[in-house]
């Protein structure tokens, strides 16, 4: 129960300096293949087997890379300022990555400029000691961005979403922006329709109207070490 969010003991070996060099070579091969039209799963399996990569290493590469077409699409939608606007937040995606940051677990710099982790939700979530730090970072950064309102969307099927909602509401009482927290069935599809989305989910980035690289701002404020598994 005291395990760090987004960390497994074998990560020390999986992401050692030597392992990262091998992963960068593998990622170059996979990136070439997906740009040539091969499926990401097919390419990562083929190359991963060739380099004898672990499942965690393959997952890190898959989450870090994208085709040139995907990168261009995501970059075309990125906004750098949202002062006076409303933002729409993928709640679990954002808070979990910030929890990983405060746990000093592994975070990856991705080709599209986002920061991603290896934490897997899979329908279960529990509040940990770092959750309050993550929420505080979220709210403080939103305040610094001078937004008008923030809509935080949490997935209804995920355990403890109600408890997380209550905690965010309690901590968010004294900020200048309007705070709206919702528990809904399909957060991803709801965010597809929105502008000024805060998430690192690649599918949402490609479907939404526009997005903000929010986690990167938080990482830079916290001065957290980030790994890179691609060249």
Steps between C-alpha positions, in 0.01 A plus 500: 500500500801730542625451144592817315258615230629404156803306626601134504826369654621374162486855364850565634630235259256570219597867482869497588734706282598192299138393453401849383760492225357172369147640523597805295627277220184289518278810498671622185415173325138508622457863398625421152258209466192692617585786267508242220147391588552210739276481806654612828420173678640292217816712471566515877454122531737425212771742610446431870557130444813571297650711780356278779323796660284453808131589499574817700765607252265440207224693673733793560594512132142464379388786723792719394500482121261589216496533125595826333135545400383453858761741632403768249132462587559523875736795466250689284247486784731601786437836669750681720270746675142474627473809717137592560374175349349178630700177503386138494707255702541125466498461878646156565752528217633830634492428873659156469791640299553766766487231771769311307705820496473543876584131549820555299393213276587483132371762257573516128551789261299408191537596136189720507642707787279346768614322815361151563533230767461123527224499760203285401154588630300197379186612681654518848632805680578585859603826659862495617702749711624672182146563372465825694833624363385413148169687543680800650737513203205472262302780663798732553610465138149571377497815714831611351354452152225755588219287363132587540376151587617140526289195429656186651351181360532172689409155370189358666603132470827560689503417870526788749410763238251645751764529770740668260227740390432596862870555570545723194191701593624549856846611390367720219277729706722807515616546142402787272374283213171311488545132576265238360560131575297234323489122515391369160494168317723580202754773569699434183213556259380805691843658463502431126250787464694754707753780466784560748522137608751393765610140445789293371274231353607472136155411366342801669777727368416394146123541537462812716476851354805629689717405797751636751827333597416538866707219655816635338443831680465317830810288438708808425380667822583189703836447326435129455732263314349371176618201297511484121477168316513625141752673278 
